[in-house]
Amino acid sequence: MSIDHDLSLAGPAGLAGREPDAGLVAELDGIDPTVLTGEDLAAYVRARWRVHNRAEAQLLAGLRELGTAQDGHTGRLASSDEFSGDEVAAVLGCSRTAASARLDLADDLAVRLPALGRALWDGRLDEPKVRAISELTRDLADDHARLAVAVVLPEAAGLAVMALRERVAEVVLDIDPDWAERRRRRAESRGRVDLTMNPSGTATLAVVDAPAAEGIASMSRIEALAAVVRGLGVLTPITLLRRQVGTRLLDGSTAGMTDAEVAELLAAEYHADITPPDPDDGDDDPDDRGPDGEPDEGGPDDGGPDDRGPDDDGPSDDGPSDDGPGDDGPSDDGPSDGGPADGPDDPHDGHGPHGAADEPAPHAEQSVLDLLDVPLPTAEPEARDARLRHGTVEVRLRLSTALGLDQHPGTVPGYGAVSAIVARDLIAARHHGEWRVVLVDPGGHLHHVLLARRRPERPPSPRGRHRTRGRAPGATRTGAIVELQVPTTLLAALDPADHPAWAALLAELQQRLTDLVASGTLGRPPDADAGPDQWTRRRAGAETERWIRARDRACVAPWCRSRAHRAEIDHTREHASGGPSLSWNLGTWCSHDHRAKHLAGWTVRQPLPGWFVIRTRAGITHTTSPPQILRPLPGPRPAPGPRPLPDDGRPDTRPGDDDPDEPGWREKFAAAFAAKFGTRRTAAAAPPAPPFDPDDPPPF
């Protein structure tokens, strides 16, 4: 999402666009901000911000000079060394580690990334953004790092730091996919579990350098199980509840129990506690159960004028649970959405053979457990409980990448960019989820949304440690959304025969594209021809909600990156004031910004679908435009030979020593062992494994 500030009123002295030099500083010193309001005050703050950035650039330049200075003359060392941090630490009164970090940034901006240094000097970027770009390109060769900076620099000023980090990571993965894959595999081979003590007396247990797919799946399971526990009347703050679930799954106290039994146990312990935890999570806002800018997992009714609550107050707004029969009415893609034509049976999901069994269970089915001896809740659960998301993982990937035509990275909202290899593994493990195909126009923006009924053939499951297992019996089912992005023209040009595993899905999509063109509905929202009855309905249909989430991508509030599939669908013009439940009057809002919209004095307009004009209580106007779905990427820039991996301070293993992916490594190890220690008795050969049958129960 890009953000444009209204600079037509640039302040009392035309501050916008001024060079952040001594002249601007003198002018700002003569302005009293206490007498400014609205856009004048915003212009003053932006000018101060540019001056501050220039000062930060000057400080970094000074630190670099200090770190390389020599007594008695103005000559400098060629570069900073291990003792440069001592000079800076002594002058600033900080630790040598902190001083060295600032020196590293100063050197990077001066030598390797001068364009980034100029952006800080000009006041266009602040130090957190500059540092984020520097850190994420540190492992790259100099030419690749400069290319990444050139790609992201034009859009960096309009992105929040986390959004900028996601964008840089996406570009880095795209520049040299082979190098990125080697770096990932090396990091995974050095994974570990760390336990550290915090100053508060608590502990931090961290799984470091875990494979992305395993980390994402683990967090999804924790979120899903915590949501089930919350549905049993447990009012513990959701972040704390997730921590409790995660540690109980690991500490052995729930060994051998199903997820349903774990949920019952945690609920029983909660209700047996005479003094349950304070549901306030300690945030500034007692009603906000998540960090600012993030969805608070379904906040309380916002109390605003829009019917005294968020618009999407049902549990089925979470994507995968939306496609039940009849959910969309006659305008939906048809009764086969989520029905028997949904694709081949998922052998890993532990469900029935076809169709509806592959759909995620409705919220009510996930949350209702048979509690035999659990005390009844002492208080009515909060209204927001129904809106908790059940560990839904969304994977966004270009269709061309899924087909193997390129190596562009994918994205997991809320996590970040993942390599093409990881993204393909993620979608292959989520055949049971909702598959959305988002058609884009030549500019990369939303053109149409299709809900895929078929699935590609599942690739054969590899044997051994890399094999992806399905959901174990009794495990909580997690939601899944797969978004395949493709230019409309490319979809029409693909030949299904060239992609046998995807042929059925491609043929379906091309036939539906032909039907859309013939009917004249291509590019039109699903509610374009809605009648008066839809104007009076409080909620849009599931097909319209999918369209809105694909269009907005994230919360539409400025600087917010909360993922769209967790956001609430809210009316721009309140439904209570006659606002229709149509796509041009709806948008995605995280719970915090939804509340701000109603309670903080914001006024919101949507002059065009997906364009939001937000005037805050300070009288400052922000305009957000629909983000690109397919953002430009630089494409691979391979070197003549493999580029070396960055030095991480640990010796690299010699190829063949213990690489389980090298063919014949076991035989080589056995031969080396026998040569050193002599022969040993070997066990009888194991019988051959039976052929893989997708209908086998786990563990297959």
Secondary structure, 3 states (H helix, E strand, C coil): CEEEECCCCCCCCCCCCCCCCHHHHHHHHCCCHHHCCHHHHHHHHHHHHHHHHHHHHHHHHHHHHHHHEECCEEEECCCCCCCHHHHHHHHHCCCHHHHHHHHHHHHHHHHHCHHHHHHHHCCCCCHHHHHHHHHHCCCCCHHHHHHHHHHHHHHHCCCCHHHHHHHHHHHHHHHCHHHHHHHHHHHHHCCEEEEEECCCCCEEEEEECCCHHHHHHHHHHHHHHHHHHHCCCCCCCHHHHHHHHHHHHHCCCCCCCCHHHHHHHHHHHHHHCCCCCCCCCCCCCCCCCCCCCCCCCCCCCCCCCCCCCCCCCCCCCCCHHHCCCCCCHHHCCCCCCCCHHHCCCCCCCCCCCCHHHHCCCCHHHHHCCCCCCCCCCCCCCCHHHHHCCCCCEEEEEEHHHHCCCCCCCEEECCCEEECHHHHHHHHHCCCCCEEEEEEECCCCCEEEEEECCCCCCCCCCCCCCCCCCCCCCCCCCCCEEEEEEEEHHHHHHCCHHHCHHHHHHHHHHHHHHHHHHHHCCCCCCCCCCCCHHHHHCCCCCHHHHHHHHHHHCECCCCCCCCEHHHCEEEECCCHHHCCCCCHHHEEEECHHHHHHHHHCCCEEEEEECCEEEEECCCCCEEEEECCCCCCCCCCCCCCCCCCCCCCCCCCCCCCCCCCCCCCCHHHHHHHHHHHHHCCCCCCCCCCCCCCCCCCCCCCC
